[in-house]
């Protein structure tokens, strides 16, 4: 279960990161919608937003690589696996906190952050389940 779950996350993170890195506007359009993208990319700070989205893409690719490496840890190294899962839960919780404190304040993203917060909670639940099956 652990190896399959890590493999799934590695594939998703690396794929999404590469997509965000090379197709910033299209990735943002798919995740946020046309109306929000026109409002966010229409102002003078659009270049900062593009660089920020590309940085997130690079980080996702890095996280995907680390998760792929962690999936190869043998079962006898149970404590290392559990520590990695705790770090993944902490990272996802930090992202959830960022969504609540930052994205909820951006007027253009008022309708989006609650859906993304639910996705974060599902990911946290998945990592907790992986912790018990580890």
Backbone torsions as a table, in degrees:
resi	resn	phi	psi	omega
1	UNK	NA	-45.3	-177.9
2	UNK	-60.9	-47.0	-177.9
3	UNK	-64.0	-41.6	179.5
4	UNK	-67.5	-41.6	-179.2
5	UNK	-65.4	-43.5	177.6
6	UNK	-65.7	-39.2	178.0
7	UNK	-62.4	-42.2	177.3
8	UNK	-60.5	-47.6	-179.2
9	UNK	-66.4	-37.6	178.6
10	UNK	-63.4	-44.0	179.5
11	UNK	-64.8	-45.5	179.8
12	UNK	-64.3	-46.7	-178.7
13	UNK	-64.6	-44.9	-179.3
14	UNK	-66.5	-43.1	179.9
15	UNK	-65.5	-46.5	179.4
16	UNK	-66.8	-38.9	177.9
17	UNK	-62.0	-44.2	178.2
18	UNK	-64.1	-40.8	178.7
19	UNK	-63.1	-42.8	179.7
20	UNK	-68.4	-32.6	-178.2
21	UNK	-70.0	-40.3	-173.1
22	UNK	-100.8	-19.0	-179.9
23	UNK	-131.7	65.1	-171.9
24	UNK	-59.4	-53.2	-176.0
25	UNK	-65.1	-38.9	-179.6
26	UNK	-68.0	-40.2	178.4
27	UNK	-63.7	-43.7	178.5
28	UNK	-66.6	-35.9	179.4
29	UNK	-65.7	-40.6	179.4
30	UNK	-67.6	-42.5	-175.7
31	UNK	-79.9	-31.1	-174.2
32	UNK	-112.9	-24.6	-179.1
33	UNK	100.8	161.1	-174.7
34	UNK	-65.7	-43.5	-175.8
35	UNK	-63.0	-43.7	-179.0
36	UNK	-68.6	-40.2	-178.9
37	UNK	-65.6	-41.4	177.9
38	UNK	-62.2	-37.3	179.4
39	UNK	-72.3	-43.0	-177.8
40	UNK	-73.1	-43.4	-177.7
41	UNK	-83.7	-7.6	-177.5
42	UNK	-81.3	-18.0	-176.9
43	UNK	-88.2	179.0	-175.0
44	UNK	-74.1	-14.6	179.7
45	UNK	-92.7	18.2	-177.2
46	UNK	-61.9	-34.7	-179.9
47	UNK	-63.9	-38.0	177.3
48	UNK	-64.2	-38.9	179.1
49	UNK	-66.4	-40.0	178.8
50	UNK	-64.2	-45.5	178.7
51	UNK	-63.4	-39.5	178.3
52	UNK	-62.6	-44.1	178.8
53	UNK	-64.7	-37.9	178.0
54	UNK	-68.4	-36.4	176.4
55	UNK	-63.6	-41.3	176.3
56	UNK	-61.4	-38.8	177.2
57	UNK	-61.7	-43.6	178.1
58	UNK	-63.9	-42.9	178.7
59	UNK	-63.1	-40.9	177.6
60	UNK	-63.0	-39.4	177.4
61	UNK	-64.8	-39.1	176.9
62	UNK	-64.7	-43.7	177.9
63	UNK	-63.5	-40.3	177.6
64	UNK	-60.2	-40.3	178.1
65	UNK	-66.1	-41.8	178.6
66	UNK	-65.4	-41.0	179.3
67	UNK	-65.3	-38.5	177.2
68	UNK	-63.2	-40.2	177.8
69	UNK	-66.8	-39.0	-179.1
70	UNK	-69.9	-23.7	-179.2
71	UNK	-71.0	-15.2	-179.2
72	UNK	-89.4	-0.2	-179.8
73	UNK	-67.6	130.2	-178.6
74	UNK	-66.2	158.0	-175.6
75	UNK	-63.2	-28.2	-178.3
76	UNK	-67.8	-18.0	177.1
77	UNK	-90.8	56.0	-173.6
78	UNK	-63.1	-38.7	-177.7
79	UNK	-66.2	-37.3	177.8
80	UNK	-66.6	-41.0	176.4
81	UNK	-60.4	-45.5	-178.8
82	UNK	-65.5	-38.4	176.6
83	UNK	-64.0	-40.0	177.5
84	UNK	-63.2	-43.2	179.8
85	UNK	-64.0	-39.8	176.7
86	UNK	-61.9	-39.1	176.9
87	UNK	-65.7	-37.9	178.2
88	UNK	-66.3	-40.6	177.3
89	UNK	-64.7	-41.3	178.8
90	UNK	-64.2	-41.4	178.1
91	UNK	-63.5	-45.0	-179.6
92	UNK	-66.9	-35.8	177.2
93	UNK	-66.5	-37.9	176.3
94	UNK	-63.4	-41.7	176.6
95	UNK	-62.6	-41.3	177.4
96	UNK	-61.0	-44.1	178.2
97	UNK	-61.4	-42.0	178.6
98	UNK	-62.6	-40.4	178.7
99	UNK	-62.8	-42.3	-177.9
100	UNK	-69.6	-42.7	-174.4
101	UNK	-83.4	-31.2	-174.7
102	UNK	-108.2	-56.4	-174.3
103	UNK	-66.5	-28.7	179.5
104	UNK	-70.0	-19.2	-179.0
105	UNK	-88.1	-17.3	-179.7
106	UNK	-79.5	122.0	-173.5
107	UNK	-60.0	-38.8	-176.3
108	UNK	-71.2	-18.3	-175.9
109	UNK	-108.3	16.9	-177.6
110	UNK	-58.3	-36.3	-177.1
111	UNK	-85.6	-15.3	-173.1
112	UNK	-92.3	-35.5	-167.8
113	UNK	-66.8	-27.7	178.8
114	UNK	-69.2	-38.9	177.3
115	UNK	-66.1	-42.5	179.7
116	UNK	-68.1	-33.2	176.5
117	UNK	-64.0	-38.3	177.5
118	UNK	-65.1	-39.0	175.5
119	UNK	-62.2	-39.5	176.8
120	UNK	-63.5	-41.3	178.7
121	UNK	-64.2	-37.6	177.4
122	UNK	-65.3	-41.5	177.5
123	UNK	-63.2	-41.7	177.9
124	UNK	-61.2	-43.4	177.4
125	UNK	-61.5	-38.2	177.8
126	UNK	-65.5	-41.1	177.7
127	UNK	-68.2	-36.5	176.9
128	UNK	-64.7	-40.6	176.1
129	UNK	-63.1	-40.1	177.0
130	UNK	-63.5	-33.9	178.1
131	UNK	-63.4	-40.0	-179.8
132	UNK	-73.8	-30.8	-179.4
133	UNK	-88.3	-5.7	-176.1
134	UNK	-68.1	NA	NA
